[in-house]
Amino acid sequence: MDETLDGFVTLFRGRGDVYGHEEGRCVKAPLTVDVFRDHLHGAEPIGVYPMVPHNHQYYVVWGCCDIDYESYEDAHKIQQALAAVNVTAWIERSRSKGYHVWVFSENLIHAKGMRRMLLLAHQVADVPAREVNPKQETLGYGQYGNYVRLPYPSSHVSTRRRVVLKNEQEHYELSDFVSLALSSRTPAPLVSDLAAMWREPERHTATVTYETEPSVREALVNLSPLGKVIWRDGPLEGRDRSSTLTKLGHECVRSGLDPSCTKVIITSADKRWGKYHMRPNGEYEIDKLVVRVFSNV
C-alpha cells in the first residue's frame, strides 16, 4: 500500500497548506501524506487545491475537466482529443453525476498552460468547457482557488462512483491506475506547446428568426420519410448524437421546413437522445445547429 500511496500523492499533490473537505469547505491545515492515507482508507475523503504559488506565479501537476452531466460520450471525446496529441487522460465517474477527465504532468507547469491545453481539448472535442481546473490562471492575495475532490475515497471501492474507468463498464483498481498513470504522465513542454494553440472563442449570437412555435406533430407533417426515420430511431450504431442531430437538421431543410419547425423537431429528438437538453446552454446549442444547417441553403 505504501508504494501505491506514494504514487497517489505524486499524481494528486497540490497546494500544501490547505485542502478541501468532503462537505465543501476549506480545511486550513497541512496536506500531509497521512491526510492522503485517510482519504484512501475512507476515513476522511478530501479534495486538493491544484495551484501552488511560487515567486508570484502559480504551478500545477494535474488538470481536471468536470463534465457535470451524465455523458460518458463527451468525457470520452475529450480523452480522445488529448490522445490524438499524445496526452494520456483518465476518466473518473464523479461523486453524484457526470465525469472528471484527469491529466497529469511529469513536472510542475504553469497553471495557465494546463488550463489552456484542456480548453483546447474541449474546443477540438466540441464539448462545452463549463468547469476546467485549474479554474484560474492566477490568484489574488490570500486566495486558494478551487479544489477538486479526489477519486478512490476508499481503497476498497465497491461502487462504480469515484473510480477511474477503463471503459463505460469497467474500472481500474487503485494500484493499477496509479501505476499506469505514473508511467504515462505528460511532458511539460508538450503541455506548453498545446496551450499555445488555444484561442479565446469568438462570441456569436444565433440569428435565425422563428415564427410561432408549432407542435411536434405539426412540424413532422412535412418532414421527409428519411427524416422521420432519423427522428424516430436516433443515432445508428457507431454514430454519435451530435452528427445525427446535424443530419436531421439538414433533412429538415431539404424537406422545406422553416427554422421554427426544424428547431421543434431537433429539440424533441434531443430530449430523447440526451445530447443538449440537460445543459444550461442547451437551447443556445440547438439554435447554433439550426443556424448552421440553414446557412448552407
The 8 nearest C-alpha neighbors of each residue, nearest first, counted from 0:
[[1, 3, 2, 4, 174, 5, 154, 36],
 [2, 0, 4, 3, 5, 6, 36, 7],
 [3, 1, 5, 4, 0, 6, 7, 174],
 [2, 4, 6, 0, 1, 5, 174, 7],
 [5, 3, 1, 7, 6, 2, 0, 8],
 [6, 4, 2, 8, 3, 7, 1, 9],
 [5, 7, 9, 3, 4, 8, 177, 2],
 [6, 8, 4, 10, 9, 5, 177, 3],
 [7, 9, 5, 11, 12, 6, 10, 4],
 [10, 8, 6, 7, 12, 11, 5, 181],
 [9, 11, 7, 8, 12, 6, 103, 181],
 [12, 10, 8, 9, 7, 13, 61, 47],
 [11, 13, 8, 9, 10, 14, 47, 60],
 [14, 12, 49, 48, 47, 15, 51, 50],
 [13, 15, 51, 48, 49, 16, 50, 17],
 [14, 16, 30, 29, 17, 13, 31, 18],
 [15, 17, 29, 28, 30, 14, 27, 18],
 [18, 16, 27, 28, 26, 29, 15, 30],
 [19, 17, 47, 26, 46, 25, 30, 48],
 [18, 20, 46, 25, 45, 26, 47, 24],
 [19, 21, 45, 24, 22, 23, 25, 26],
 [20, 22, 23, 45, 44, 19, 46, 148],
 [23, 21, 20, 24, 19, 25, 45, 44],
 [22, 24, 20, 21, 19, 25, 46, 146],
 [25, 23, 20, 19, 22, 26, 21, 18],
 [24, 26, 19, 20, 18, 27, 17, 23],
 [27, 25, 18, 17, 28, 19, 20, 24],
 [28, 26, 17, 25, 16, 18, 29, 19],
 [27, 29, 17, 16, 26, 30, 18, 15],
 [30, 28, 16, 17, 15, 31, 27, 18],
 [31, 29, 15, 16, 17, 34, 18, 28],
 [32, 30, 34, 33, 29, 35, 15, 36],
 [31, 33, 35, 34, 36, 30, 8, 5],
 [32, 34, 36, 31, 35, 37, 30, 38],
 [35, 33, 37, 31, 32, 36, 30, 38],
 [34, 36, 38, 32, 33, 37, 39, 31],
 [37, 35, 33, 39, 38, 34, 32, 40],
 [36, 38, 42, 40, 34, 35, 39, 43],
 [39, 37, 44, 35, 43, 152, 41, 36],
 [40, 38, 153, 154, 152, 36, 41, 37],
 [39, 41, 153, 37, 38, 42, 154, 36],
 [40, 42, 153, 152, 38, 39, 43, 37],
 [41, 43, 37, 40, 38, 44, 39, 153],
 [42, 44, 38, 37, 41, 45, 21, 152],
 [45, 43, 38, 152, 21, 41, 42, 20],
 [46, 44, 20, 19, 21, 148, 38, 149],
 [148, 45, 47, 19, 147, 149, 146, 18],
 [46, 48, 146, 18, 147, 19, 49, 13],
 [47, 49, 146, 14, 13, 145, 50, 18],
 [48, 50, 13, 59, 47, 14, 51, 133],
 [51, 49, 59, 58, 57, 48, 14, 13],
 [50, 52, 14, 58, 57, 13, 59, 49],
 [53, 51, 57, 56, 55, 58, 50, 54],
 [52, 54, 56, 55, 57, 51, 58, 50],
 [53, 55, 56, 52, 57, 51, 58, 109],
 [56, 54, 53, 52, 57, 137, 138, 140],
 [55, 57, 53, 54, 52, 58, 137, 109],
 [58, 56, 52, 51, 50, 110, 109, 53],
 [57, 59, 109, 110, 51, 108, 50, 107],
 [58, 60, 50, 107, 110, 49, 108, 61],
 [61, 59, 107, 104, 103, 106, 108, 58],
 [62, 60, 103, 102, 59, 104, 11, 63],
 [61, 63, 102, 132, 101, 133, 113, 103],
 [62, 64, 101, 132, 100, 131, 99, 65],
 [63, 65, 131, 100, 99, 130, 132, 66],
 [64, 66, 99, 130, 67, 98, 131, 63],
 [67, 65, 98, 97, 68, 99, 64, 74],
 [68, 66, 97, 65, 96, 98, 69, 99],
 [67, 69, 97, 66, 70, 96, 277, 98],
 [68, 70, 97, 96, 71, 67, 98, 66],
 [71, 69, 72, 73, 68, 97, 74, 66],
 [70, 72, 74, 73, 75, 69, 167, 98],
 [71, 73, 75, 70, 74, 76, 239, 69],
 [74, 72, 76, 75, 70, 71, 126, 77],
 [75, 73, 71, 77, 76, 72, 78, 100],
 [74, 76, 78, 72, 73, 77, 71, 79],
 [77, 75, 73, 79, 78, 74, 124, 80],
 [76, 78, 80, 74, 75, 79, 124, 120],
 [77, 79, 75, 81, 76, 88, 80, 82],
 [80, 78, 82, 76, 81, 77, 75, 83],
 [81, 79, 77, 83, 78, 82, 120, 124],
 [80, 82, 86, 78, 79, 83, 84, 120],
 [83, 81, 79, 85, 86, 84, 80, 87],
 [82, 84, 80, 81, 85, 79, 86, 78],
 [83, 85, 82, 81, 86, 80, 193, 189],
 [86, 84, 82, 83, 87, 81, 185, 189],
 [85, 87, 82, 81, 84, 185, 88, 83],
 [88, 86, 82, 183, 85, 102, 81, 89],
 [87, 89, 102, 78, 101, 100, 86, 90],
 [90, 88, 101, 100, 91, 163, 102, 87],
 [89, 91, 100, 163, 164, 99, 101, 98],
 [92, 90, 163, 99, 162, 98, 93, 164],
 [93, 91, 98, 161, 160, 162, 97, 99],
 [94, 92, 161, 98, 97, 91, 160, 96],
 [93, 95, 161, 160, 96, 92, 97, 98],
 [96, 94, 93, 97, 160, 92, 161, 67],
 [97, 95, 93, 68, 69, 94, 67, 98],
 [96, 98, 68, 67, 69, 66, 93, 92],
 [97, 99, 92, 93, 66, 91, 65, 67],
 [98, 100, 65, 91, 64, 90, 93, 66],
 [99, 101, 90, 64, 63, 89, 88, 91],
 [102, 100, 63, 89, 88, 62, 99, 90],
 [103, 101, 88, 62, 61, 63, 87, 89],
 [104, 102, 61, 184, 60, 185, 10, 62],
 [105, 103, 185, 60, 184, 106, 61, 186],
 [104, 106, 184, 186, 185, 187, 103, 107],
 [107, 105, 104, 60, 108, 187, 186, 59],
 [106, 108, 60, 59, 58, 104, 109, 105],
 [109, 107, 58, 59, 187, 106, 110, 60],
 [108, 110, 58, 111, 112, 57, 59, 113],
 [109, 111, 58, 113, 112, 59, 136, 57],
 [112, 110, 136, 114, 109, 113, 115, 135],
 [113, 111, 194, 109, 115, 110, 191, 114],
 [114, 112, 116, 110, 115, 111, 62, 117],
 [113, 115, 111, 117, 112, 116, 133, 110],
 [114, 116, 194, 118, 112, 117, 113, 111],
 [115, 117, 194, 119, 113, 118, 193, 114],
 [118, 116, 120, 119, 114, 115, 113, 121],
 [119, 117, 115, 121, 120, 116, 114, 122],
 [118, 120, 122, 116, 197, 117, 121, 115],
 [121, 119, 117, 123, 118, 122, 80, 77],
 [120, 122, 118, 124, 126, 119, 123, 125],
 [123, 121, 125, 119, 120, 124, 118, 126],
 [122, 124, 120, 125, 121, 119, 80, 77],
 [123, 125, 121, 126, 76, 122, 77, 80],
 [126, 124, 122, 123, 121, 127, 76, 120],
 [125, 127, 121, 124, 128, 73, 122, 77],
 [128, 126, 129, 121, 125, 122, 130, 66],
 [129, 127, 130, 121, 126, 131, 118, 64],
 [128, 130, 127, 131, 65, 66, 67, 64],
 [131, 129, 65, 128, 64, 132, 134, 66],
 [130, 132, 64, 134, 63, 133, 65, 128],
 [133, 131, 134, 63, 62, 64, 130, 114],
 [132, 134, 135, 114, 131, 62, 49, 110],
 [133, 135, 132, 131, 145, 130, 136, 114],
 [134, 136, 133, 137, 138, 144, 132, 111],
 [137, 135, 111, 110, 134, 138, 133, 114],
 [136, 138, 135, 57, 56, 139, 110, 111],
 [139, 137, 142, 140, 144, 135, 136, 143],
 [138, 140, 142, 141, 137, 143, 144, 55],
 [139, 141, 142, 138, 143, 55, 137, 52],
 [142, 140, 139, 143, 138, 144, 52, 137],
 [143, 141, 139, 140, 144, 138, 145, 137],
 [144, 142, 145, 141, 48, 138, 50, 14],
 [143, 145, 142, 48, 138, 146, 135, 50],
 [146, 144, 48, 143, 147, 134, 133, 49],
 [145, 147, 48, 47, 46, 19, 148, 49],
 [146, 148, 46, 47, 149, 48, 145, 19],
 [46, 149, 147, 45, 47, 146, 150, 19],
 [148, 150, 46, 147, 45, 151, 152, 47],
 [151, 149, 161, 162, 152, 148, 91, 163],
 [150, 152, 153, 162, 161, 154, 39, 156],
 [153, 151, 39, 38, 44, 41, 150, 154],
 [154, 152, 41, 39, 40, 151, 155, 156],
 [153, 155, 39, 40, 156, 151, 173, 152],
 [156, 154, 153, 157, 40, 151, 39, 41],
 [157, 155, 153, 154, 158, 151, 152, 162],
 [156, 158, 155, 159, 160, 153, 154, 162],
 [159, 157, 160, 156, 161, 162, 155, 170],
 [158, 160, 162, 161, 157, 92, 170, 156],
 [161, 159, 92, 158, 162, 94, 93, 95],
 [162, 160, 150, 93, 92, 94, 151, 91],
 [161, 163, 91, 160, 150, 151, 92, 159],
 [164, 162, 91, 90, 170, 171, 89, 92],
 [163, 165, 170, 166, 90, 91, 169, 171],
 [166, 164, 170, 169, 171, 163, 167, 168],
 [167, 165, 164, 168, 169, 170, 90, 163],
 [166, 168, 169, 164, 71, 165, 170, 72],
 [167, 169, 166, 170, 165, 164, 159, 71],
 [170, 168, 165, 166, 164, 167, 171, 159],
 [169, 171, 164, 165, 163, 162, 172, 166],
 [172, 170, 176, 163, 164, 165, 175, 173],
 [171, 173, 175, 174, 176, 170, 162, 163],
 [172, 174, 176, 175, 171, 177, 154, 151],
 [175, 173, 177, 176, 3, 172, 178, 171],
 [176, 174, 178, 172, 173, 177, 171, 179],
 [175, 177, 173, 179, 174, 178, 171, 180],
 [178, 176, 180, 174, 175, 179, 181, 6],
 [177, 179, 175, 181, 176, 180, 174, 182],
 [180, 178, 176, 182, 181, 177, 175, 183],
 [179, 181, 177, 183, 182, 178, 176, 184],
 [182, 180, 178, 179, 183, 184, 177, 10],
 [181, 183, 179, 180, 184, 178, 177, 105],
 [184, 182, 180, 181, 179, 87, 185, 103],
 [183, 185, 104, 103, 105, 181, 182, 180],
 [184, 186, 104, 105, 86, 103, 187, 183],
 [187, 185, 105, 189, 188, 104, 184, 190],
 [186, 188, 190, 189, 108, 104, 106, 185],
 [189, 187, 191, 190, 186, 192, 185, 193],
 [190, 188, 192, 191, 187, 186, 193, 185],
 [189, 191, 187, 193, 188, 192, 194, 112],
 [192, 190, 194, 188, 189, 112, 193, 195],
 [193, 191, 189, 195, 194, 190, 188, 196],
 [194, 192, 190, 195, 196, 191, 116, 189],
 [193, 195, 116, 115, 191, 112, 196, 192],
 [194, 196, 193, 192, 197, 191, 115, 112],
 [197, 195, 193, 194, 198, 192, 119, 116],
 [196, 198, 119, 194, 195, 115, 199, 116],
 [199, 197, 200, 196, 119, 195, 115, 201],
 [198, 200, 201, 197, 202, 118, 119, 115],
 [201, 199, 198, 202, 122, 197, 203, 118],
 [200, 202, 203, 199, 198, 204, 122, 197],
 [201, 203, 200, 204, 199, 205, 287, 283],
 [204, 202, 201, 205, 206, 287, 200, 283],
 [203, 205, 206, 202, 287, 283, 286, 207],
 [204, 206, 287, 207, 286, 290, 203, 283],
 [207, 205, 204, 208, 290, 286, 287, 203],
 [208, 206, 290, 205, 209, 258, 289, 286],
 [209, 207, 206, 210, 258, 259, 205, 257],
 [210, 208, 259, 258, 207, 211, 212, 257],
 [209, 211, 259, 212, 208, 258, 213, 257],
 [212, 210, 213, 209, 259, 260, 214, 208],
 [211, 213, 259, 210, 214, 260, 209, 263],
 [214, 212, 217, 218, 211, 260, 215, 259],
 [213, 215, 217, 216, 218, 212, 263, 260],
 [214, 216, 218, 217, 263, 219, 264, 213],
 [215, 217, 219, 214, 218, 220, 213, 264],
 [218, 216, 214, 215, 219, 220, 213, 260],
 [217, 219, 260, 215, 216, 220, 213, 214],
 [218, 220, 222, 216, 217, 221, 215, 264],
 [221, 219, 217, 218, 222, 216, 223, 215],
 [220, 222, 219, 223, 254, 218, 256, 255],
 [221, 223, 219, 254, 220, 226, 251, 227],
 [222, 224, 226, 225, 254, 227, 221, 250],
 [225, 223, 227, 226, 228, 222, 229, 221],
 [226, 224, 228, 223, 227, 229, 250, 222],
 [225, 227, 223, 229, 224, 228, 250, 222],
 [226, 228, 230, 224, 225, 229, 231, 223],
 [229, 227, 231, 225, 226, 230, 232, 224],
 [230, 228, 226, 233, 232, 231, 227, 225],
 [231, 229, 227, 228, 233, 268, 232, 226],
 [230, 232, 228, 229, 227, 233, 268, 226],
 [233, 231, 229, 228, 230, 234, 235, 227],
 [232, 234, 229, 230, 231, 235, 272, 243],
 [235, 233, 238, 243, 240, 239, 236, 232],
 [234, 236, 238, 237, 233, 232, 239, 243],
 [237, 235, 238, 234, 239, 233, 240, 232],
 [236, 238, 235, 239, 234, 240, 243, 242],
 [239, 237, 235, 236, 234, 240, 243, 242],
 [240, 238, 241, 242, 234, 243, 237, 235],
 [239, 241, 243, 242, 234, 244, 274, 238],
 [240, 242, 244, 243, 239, 245, 274, 238],
 [241, 243, 245, 244, 240, 239, 246, 238],
 [244, 242, 246, 240, 245, 241, 234, 247],
 [245, 243, 247, 241, 246, 242, 240, 248],
 [244, 246, 248, 242, 243, 247, 249, 241],
 [247, 245, 243, 249, 248, 244, 242, 250],
 [246, 248, 244, 250, 245, 249, 226, 243],
 [247, 249, 245, 251, 246, 250, 292, 244],
 [250, 248, 252, 246, 251, 247, 292, 253],
 [249, 251, 253, 247, 252, 248, 226, 254],
 [252, 250, 254, 248, 249, 253, 256, 261],
 [251, 253, 249, 255, 254, 250, 256, 248],
 [254, 252, 250, 255, 251, 249, 256, 223],
 [253, 255, 251, 252, 222, 256, 223, 250],
 [256, 254, 252, 253, 257, 251, 221, 222],
 [257, 255, 251, 252, 254, 260, 261, 258],
 [256, 258, 259, 260, 261, 255, 252, 251],
 [259, 257, 261, 260, 262, 209, 256, 289],
 [258, 260, 209, 262, 261, 257, 210, 212],
 [261, 259, 218, 263, 262, 258, 257, 256],
 [262, 260, 258, 264, 259, 263, 251, 265],
 [261, 263, 265, 259, 260, 264, 266, 258],
 [264, 262, 266, 260, 261, 265, 215, 267],
 [265, 263, 261, 267, 266, 262, 268, 215],
 [264, 266, 268, 262, 267, 263, 269, 261],
 [265, 267, 269, 263, 268, 264, 262, 270],
 [266, 268, 264, 270, 269, 265, 263, 271],
 [269, 267, 265, 271, 266, 270, 230, 272],
 [268, 270, 272, 266, 271, 267, 273, 274],
 [271, 269, 267, 273, 268, 272, 276, 266],
 [270, 272, 269, 268, 273, 267, 233, 274],
 [271, 273, 269, 270, 274, 268, 233, 240],
 [274, 272, 270, 269, 271, 275, 276, 277],
 [273, 275, 269, 272, 276, 240, 241, 277],
 [276, 274, 281, 278, 277, 273, 269, 284],
 [275, 277, 281, 278, 270, 274, 273, 269],
 [278, 276, 275, 279, 281, 273, 68, 274],
 [277, 279, 281, 280, 275, 276, 68, 282],
 [278, 280, 281, 277, 276, 282, 275, 283],
 [281, 279, 283, 278, 282, 284, 275, 276],
 [280, 282, 275, 278, 276, 284, 283, 279],
 [283, 281, 285, 284, 280, 286, 276, 275],
 [282, 284, 286, 280, 281, 285, 287, 205],
 [285, 283, 287, 281, 286, 282, 288, 280],
 [286, 284, 288, 282, 287, 283, 289, 281],
 [285, 287, 283, 289, 284, 288, 205, 282],
 [288, 286, 290, 284, 285, 289, 205, 291],
 [287, 289, 285, 291, 290, 286, 284, 292],
 [290, 288, 286, 292, 291, 287, 293, 285],
 [289, 291, 287, 293, 288, 292, 294, 207],
 [292, 290, 288, 294, 289, 293, 287, 295],
 [291, 293, 289, 294, 249, 290, 295, 248],
 [292, 294, 290, 295, 296, 291, 289, 252],
 [293, 295, 291, 292, 296, 290, 289, 207],
 [296, 294, 293, 292, 291, 249, 290, 252],
 [295, 293, 294, 292, 252, 253, 249, 291]]
